[in-house]
Amino acid sequence: MALVTVSAIFLRWLPAHGLPILLLFAVSAGAAAAIYFTQRRRYGASSRGIARENVDADITAVLWTACAGVSLGGLGIGVVLAG
């Protein structure tokens, strides 16, 4: 939900910073969509792990979320400094 809110804030910045903001919007909306559409699979895996008392960390989900956060930060800094 936070990434959806951030996406809306990026759209609010569109008149001030121009079209490069759409790249930030695309990254944050894509990350939000990926999290939403894989949520059922991740919750199912967690509940099965709890049932067998052996929960594994979802390293790929953490890495993808970290990559999205780092790219949003870098793109945001770039857009603000360029504008």
N, C-alpha and C positions, 0 to 999 in steps of 0.2 A: 504494500500500500504506500510505503514511503517513496518508492521509485515512481509510482504513478503521480504522486504529489509533486515530486521533483520535475517530472515531465511537464506538468502544467505550469510550473514556475518558469521553466525554460521557454515555453511558448509565450509567457508574459514578457520575457526579455527580447523577443523577436524584433519589435520596433526599434529598440535601442541598439542592438548589436548586429542585426541583419541576418542573412541566410545561414551563416555558420552555426547559428543556434540550432538549426534543424538537425545537424549532426549529433549534437548533445541530446536533443529530443529523441532521435532514433536509437541511440545507444541505451538511454535510460528506459524508454518504452520497450525495447527489445529485451532488456534484462528483466523488466517486470513481467513481460509475457512469458519468458522462459521459466521464471520462478513459478508463476501461476500454473502453467501447463504441466510442469513436472511435480507439482505439489502432491498429487495423489500417489504417485509412484514412490516418492520419498517418504511420505507418511506410512504407506504400506510396508516398506522395508523397515522402517523404525519400529512399527508395531510387531512385525515378525521377529525382529531382533530382541525386543523386550520380552516377547513370549518365550523365546529360547534362552533368555538371560545372557545374550551376547550381542550387543549393539556395536556395529562397525561405523566408523566415521565416513561420511560421504565426501571424500577428498576432492573429487572432481567438481562437485557443487561449490565447495569452498573456493577452489581455484578460479572457477568461472566468475563467481561473485567478486572475488578480489580483482580479477582482471577488468571487470566492468567498472568497479570503483576507481581503480587507478586510471583507466582510460577516460572516465568522466572527469576526474580531477585534472588530468593533463590537458584534455580538450577545453575544459572550462578556463583554465589559466591562459591557454593560448588564445581563446576567443576574447577574453577580457583584455589581455595585453595588446592584441591586434586592433581592438576597437577603441 
